[in-house]
Amino acid sequence: MKKLLATTCLAAGLLGLGSAASAAECGDVTIANMNWQSAEVLASVDKFILTEGYGCSAELVVGDTVPTITSMIEKGEPDIAPEGWVDLLPDVVNRGLQEGKLVGAAVALSDGAVQGWWVPKYIVDANPDIKTIDDVLKHKELFPDPEDPSKGAIFNGPQGWGGTVVTTQLYKAYGAEAAGFTLVDTGSAAGLDGSIAKAYERKQGWAGYYWAPTALLGKYEMVKLEHGVPNDMAEWKRCNTVADCPDPKKNDWPKDKVQTLVTKEFADRAGPAMEYLNTRAWTNDTVNKLMAWMTDNQASGEEGAKHFLEENPDLWTKWVSPEVAEKIKAAL
């Protein structure tokens, strides 16, 4: 019996040393908490998993795309940017990667951040021939202008958004005005959301600009229209994104790459925690539904993270080892 106890104590001691070593490897970790909902909840998921699963001492710090990524390159902090919109500053990110200051981990949104023109799913269900922007423009009667029902309407975002500029240019490129459609300025993010909600609650037609991941697309089922042509990035940069360009062409909206970025210093010492960051990814549909729940329940990022972990073990347990998964489940 004494031998059994001694063996048990030795094993427990070795396990304890292993855990302490893992925690020491990971150490203090700063995670950028960006100021939008999807990034906020992903940062909280990372904090919970790194703390409870890998023994890190993780802390959230205020962040935003440009200052956070610039600071990671120039100052080596914060350690992790969970939701890095790398296409917003490709030159800066590429410099950080080439100089060995940054390490690219998992693509956080596996299907990319999506922008484009959308219609309600019930419209497509009732009219399965509507798949593209050109298809919509053949059916102005299904998408009436609220001010003039004899015309169709394409709802745009507020002034100042890049997506608003692109939508205005695509409106020209696809000949929407000649097809009898008005381009509606919704005035604000709330106005754009409100136009969708109003149409959806009344089961009316709606077509216009939106993006994912968002809470609204988690609440209302919308279908992104196909553009009918492949993306031509040179043409996209030349004219589709330039407000005063007079001759925009039809073009497909490119997806934004949203990737987790890590400082080289942290990547070198993170140990098993880096395996998690190289694996962790979710889809727009998952994030949309999670954000819809957060909005309906006025939940914080921390509350959203716990809700996600409690409700989606089939997903997140694939990101970690069975041993780490058990620690996280116990912490929940």
Number of C-alpha atoms within 10 A of each C-alpha: 6 7 8 9 10 11 12 12 12 12 12 12 12 12 12 12 12 12 14 14 13 19 21 16 19 25 17 15 19 18 22 27 26 23 12 12 21 21 22 23 27 27 25 25 23 21 22 23 25 24 22 21 24 25 23 22 16 21 17 18 14 13 20 18 17 15 9 23 29 17 14 22 22 11 12 18 22 24 23 29 28 29 25 28 23 20 14 14 14 11 11 16 25 13 13 21 17 11 11 13 18 25 20 18 22 21 22 27 24 15 16 20 18 17 17 22 23 23 25 20 16 16 19 15 10 9 11 10 10 19 17 16 24 17 15 21 24 14 16 22 17 19 24 21 22 13 11 11 13 14 19 30 28 26 26 28 25 19 14 9 12 13 20 20 20 22 25 23 24 25 22 19 17 18 14 22 17 11 16 17 23 21 18 19 16 17 12 15 15 11 16 20 15 13 17 25 16 12 15 19 9 9 12 15 20 24 28 24 20 27 15 20 24 20 21 20 22 20 17 17 13 22 17 22 20 18 20 14 11 12 15 16 13 9 14 19 10 13 18 29 20 16 15 11 11 12 11 23 16 22 20 18 23 16 14 16 20 21 22 23 28 28 24 21 15 24 22 13 15 22 16 17 23 18 16 23 25 16 16 23 21 17 15 21 17 15 24 21 20 24 26 19 18 20 16 10 11 12 16 14 22 17 16 25 24 16 17 21 20 13 12 12 12 9 14 20 18 14 17 21 13 11 10 19 19 15 15 21 15 10 12 12
